[in-house]
Amino acid sequence: MMTLSNLAEFWTLSGGGTTVCAAQAGVTEIVRRRVTQSTETCSLMAAGGAFDAGPLFAYGSTVTVARGGVPWFAGRVTAAPGTGDGRAETSSLVLSGPWWYLEQLVCQQQWSVRAGEASAWSSRLILGQAADGTPVTSGGIIVETLQYAIDAGAPLQIGVVEPDATLPLDELRDVTCAEVIRKILRWHPDCVAWFDHTTLPVPTFHCRARANLTAVTLTVGAAPLAAVRGITARADLVATAVVLHYETTDGETTDVLTDAAPAGATGQEFGALVATIPARSAGAGEEGSGFPTLAELPTRGGAVGVSLAQALYAARSVLSYSGSVDLVEAEAGGTGAGVGTVLNLAGAARGEWATMRALVVEDETRVASGATRVRFGPAEHLDAADLAAALSVTRPGVGGRETGSPAAVRTPLSATRVSGRM
């Protein structure tokens, strides 16, 4: 089994214009932990070094860990803990990946304030519309949020972003970029988000659906598979149908438009996900208000993408699996199993595991020992109650970016008409 000591020239650390061999710097273990929709970390540990010595790289600096000259993890120094007792001393350096920047940045959008005046930044967000008032799909919201972070200085680039549902308008206030992305991905429980650290000059963000991810197949009873833990078929999460009733009233009559998947679903199927969503109140649809009409809600007025019911059904109608596996390899990560892949297990008595395409949501790799733990399972899911509560984003008073008058004056949320963004 390889260790850092005999890989002195294989693993390197670079930062601030300096590159050093990990082993020569005293590093005895490298531990990388990646979790979808969360901050990835890479810990560099030096056993035997003075626990109170100054860190090799300064807090806040960017460090790249490379394997054989290829970037393996790039992140910001966010901690340098040290431990010492009468028996041993250990110093560490913790690097946090690009998601750290998304967690630390409150998302803002530009709003038109008054005619003839420059637009102003505000932490009040209307998700689902572009700055020119045109509808934006869920993937477009993610891309817009990432671009805002990039423009603010976040060291990342945008890769493949596959979510493509048309969502009702959603108003948020004072939330981080990470929170915006997590909120959008609640509607896509079959998608996983991660960073590819091998790209230059900065890591690349990807968000892809389970059906499109590369499968890694391991064989039960054969290396490098060392343990299989708690594999469970999540039949309890399978939805037989998704039916969304968009409802509006003028105080006297109520109109309902139904968005259903698959075609012909009524919501009376056992196991169906059903929710009734208030679309808008009386007066909210006045001309120029920026509100989508009732008829526009499932497709958001011509936005390119699938309806929300279709997106949820595509994600929830396929059987998913949860569990974890342990791998031990001569070179950690050699199988490629990890976040951004799906996992199959061949050679098991349960033949369905060979094609289960379990969605990997977390991995932890220990370089010196060659050990990797891979956890798979469905992302956060919605039941009917969660769905109804979350989709109250279309509550009375939530408007969009004004398309009829770019110079409209922004009015309070409680007003009937809400001005829009530039």
N, C-alpha and C positions, 0 to 999 in steps of 0.2 A: 504494500500500500504506500502511495506517495505521501510525503510530508512536505511542509514548507521548507525544511532544511535542505532537502535534496532537489528543491525546485527554485533555488536561489535566483536563477536567471529567468525563470519562467513567469513568476509573479512579480509585477512591479507596481510602484505607487508613484503617481505624478501629481504635482501641484505647485503653483507659484513658480513655474519655470524649472522645477527640480524633479528629477526622476531617480528613484532609489529602488534597489531590489528589496522585496518585502522581508526576506529572511535576514539580510544584512542589516535591516532596520530594526531587527529584534522581534518581528512579528512571528508568532508561533501558531496562530489560528486566524482564519478569516471566516466569518459567518454572515451569509447573506439571507435576508428574509424578505420575501415579496408577497404582498397581499393585494388582490384586486381592489380598486377604489380606496386605497389607503397608502400611507407613506412607506415606501420600501426603505430598508436600512441595510447597511453593511458595516459590521463591527470588526475592527482590526485589533487583535489582542496580543499583548506581549507579556508572557509569563516569565517571571524572573527579573523583569526590569523594575527600576525604582518607581513605586506607585505615585510618588509626588513629583516626578520629573515633568518638565514642560512637554507639551504635546509636539509630535513631529510636525504637524501642520496646524496653523492657527485656526481658532474658532471662526466660522463664517467663510473660510476659504473653500475652494472647490478642488476635490481630489478625485483622480481617476485610478481605479484598480484595473490593471490589464493582465491578461493571461496570454502568454506567448505573443505579446505585442498587440493583441486585440482587446479593445475596451470590454470589460466585464461588468463594471459598475462605476457610475460617475455620480457624485453627490457632494453635498455641502456638509462641512464639519459642524455637527450640532451638539456634540457632547464629547468630553474626554475624561471619563470616570477612572478613578484609581482605587485599588483595594490592597490593603496590607494588614498582616497580622504577624504573629511570632513565627509562623511556618513558611509563608510565601508572600510575594508581592506580585501584583499584576496591574498593568496600565492598559487602557483601551482608548480607541478613537472610534466614534460612531459617525458614519456618513448617512445622510438622508437624501433619498432620490428626489426627482423633480416634483413629485406630488406634494412635497413639503411646501413648495412655493404656492401651490394652489390652495393649501390649507391656511397660508399666512396672508393671502391677498383677498380683501373684500371686493367683490365684483361690482362694477359700476357700468352704467350706460349713459350715453349723451341724450339730453332732452332739450327740446326747443322751449324757450322761456317766454320771450316776447318778440314781436316783429322788429327786425332791425338789430336785435341783440344776438351775440354769439351763443351757441348752445352751451349747456352747463352739464357737468358730470353729476350724477346722482346715484346713490346706492339703492334707489327704488328701481326694481327691474320688472320689465314685462317680457316674459319668455314666450317665444312663439311667433315673433315678428321681427323682421329685419329693420334696420334704421330707416328704410324708405317706406315702411308700412306693409311690405309684402310678407306673406306667410313663410315661416321657417319650420322645417321638420325637426324632430328630436336630434338628429345628427347635426343639423345646422346650428342648433343651440349649443351643442358641445363644442363645435369648431369655433363659434364666435367667442365662447368663454375662454377657450385655450388661446385664441389669438389676442384677447385682451391681456392675458397673463404674459404672453410672449412680448407684447408691446411694452409691458411694465418691467421687463427684464428677466423673466423666468427662462432658465436655460433648457428649453425643450423645443422640439419641432413636431408637426402634426403629420401623422401617417394615415393609416386606413381607419375610417370612422364609419361603421356600417349601420347603426340605428337609423331608421327611416320612417318613423311614425308621425302622423299629423296630430298634434295635441291641442286641446283647448288652451286659450291664453291663460297664463299663470302669472300672478304678481307676487314678488318676493321683495323683502327689504333687508338690507344689512347682512347679507350672507356671503360666505367665501366662494371662490371659484370652485373649490372642491365640493361644497354643498350643492351648488347648482348642478354639477355633473352627476353627483350621486342621486339627486332628485330625479333627473331625467332618466337615469338608468334603472330606476324602480319600475319603469314601464317596459323594460327590456331585461327580464331576469335570465334570459338565455345569452346575454352578452357579458364579456369580460374585458376589463380595461387594464392595460399594463404598458410599461415602457421597455423598449428595446435599447439596451445600453451599448450595443456594438456599433451604433451609428455615430458618425462624426458630422459636425463638430459637437453635437449635443444628443442626448437620448431622444428617441422618437416615441410619441404616444400612439397607441393603437387601441381600437375598441371594436371587437369583432364578435359575431354570433357563433354560438356553439356549432351550428351546422357547417360553418366555413373554416373551422380551426383544424390544424394538422393533428392527426391522431398518432399517439405513441403507444405501441403495444408491448407489454411486458408479459413474461411467461411465468406462471405459478410454478414454484419448485426449481427455478433456474435463476442464476445470477443475471443482473444485479439485484433482483427482487429479494429483500431480506424479511419483510413482514407485510401482511395485509391486515388492515384493521377496520372492522365495522362497516363493511359494504352493505348498503341498504338501498333497495329500490324504492324511490319516493312516489309510490302510487298515490299517496295522500295529497300530492300537489298537482296531480293531473286535472286539468279543467276540460270537461266535455264540451263546453261552449263558453263564449263570452258575449254577453248582451248588455249594452249600455243604452239607457233611456235618457236622452237629453230633454229636459222639461222646462217650459217657460210659461208664464202666466201674466195676464194684464189685470188681474184682480177679479175678473169675471169668468174667463175661460182659460183652459190650460191646453197647450199644444205639446205633443210628444213626438220626437223623432228617434227612431231606434237604429243603432249601429250594432250589427250582430255578425258573429263569425263562429262556425262556418255558415255559409249561405243557408237560409232556412231555419236557423236556430231560433228558438222562442224564449229561452231562459227557463223553460219548464223541465229541462233535462236534469236528471240527478247529477250533481257534481258541476253544474254550470256556475260561472262567475257572473253575477248580475248586480248592476248598480243603477240607481236613478240619480241623475246629476242635474241640479238647477243651472240652466244655461244663462239666464239673465232676468232681471226684473223689468216691470213695466217702465217704459221711458228710456231704458238703457240702449235701445236700438235706434235712437234718433239718428237722422242722417248726420254723418261726420263724427259720430261719437267714437269710432274706432272699434266698436264691438262687432264680433262676427254675428251674423244672423243665425237663427236656429238651424236653417237648412245647411249652413256652411260648416257647422261644428264638426261632424265626423271627418270631413275632408279639408277643413280650414280654408275654404274659398279657393281651391285650386292648387294648394301646395302639393309639390311632388312628394309622393310617399303613400304608405298604406294607412288605413284608418287605425285608430287606437285599438278597437276591438280585434282587428286582424292581427296587429302586432302582438297583443297579449295572448291571443289564441295560438299563434305560431310558437310562442315561447312556452306556454303552459300545457299544450296538448301532447307534448312529447315526454315520455317517461325519463326522469332524471335519476341519478345515483349519487349517494353521499358516502364518504369514507376516507381512508387515507392509506398510503403505502410508504414503506421505508426502503430506501435503496442504499447499497454500499458498493462503491465503484473505485477502481484504481485512480480514476480521474473524475472528481465530482462533477455532476452535470453532463456526463458523457452521453446519456440516453436522450437528452433533450426534453425530458418530462419536466413540466413546470407551468407556471402561469402563462397563458397564451397557447396552450395545447389542450387536447382532450385525451383521456386515458382509456385504453382497453386492456383486459387481462385474459390472455389465452391460457389454455391448459387446465382450466378449472372445471369442476363438475358442473358448475352453473354455466352452461354454454352461452347464455345471454350476455355474460360479462365480456365475451370476446368482441362484442359490437356495441357496448354500452355507451361509448363516447362520453364518459364522465367529465364534466367541466371542471378543470383545475382552477381553484381560487386562491391557493396559497402554497408556497414552497419555502423550505429552509434548507440551505446548503452549508455544510461544514467542510471546508476545503482540506484541512490537514487530515481528517479522518476519512474523507471520501464519502460521507454520509449525507443523504438528502431525504427529507420527509416531504411528501406531496399530499396535500389535502384537496379533495374534490367534493363538489356538491352544488346544489342550486344556490343562486344568489338570493338576497332578501326577496321574499315573495309577498304578494298581496292576497288577502282573502277578501270576501265581498265587503266587509265592514271597512277594512283599510282602503279599499278602492274608492268607496263612496266618500270617505273622509278626505282622501288625497285629491280627489277630483272636485272638491268644493272650490278649487281654484277658479271655477267659472261662476263664483258667487256674485251676487249683485254688487256693482261698483267697480269691478275689475275691467279696465279698458285696455286698449292697445295704443300703438304709436299712431298718431293722427296721419291719415293718408290724404285727407281733403284739404288741409291747410297747414303747410309746414311751419307757419309762424304762429300757430295756435297757442294761447296762453294756458299753462298748466293750472288746473284747479284742484281743490282738495279732493281726497279720495271719497269723501261722503257726498260730494256733488253728483248730480245725475250724469253730467258729461265730464269725461276725463280726457284731458288733452293728451297728445301722443308725443312720441320721440321723433327727433329729426331722422 
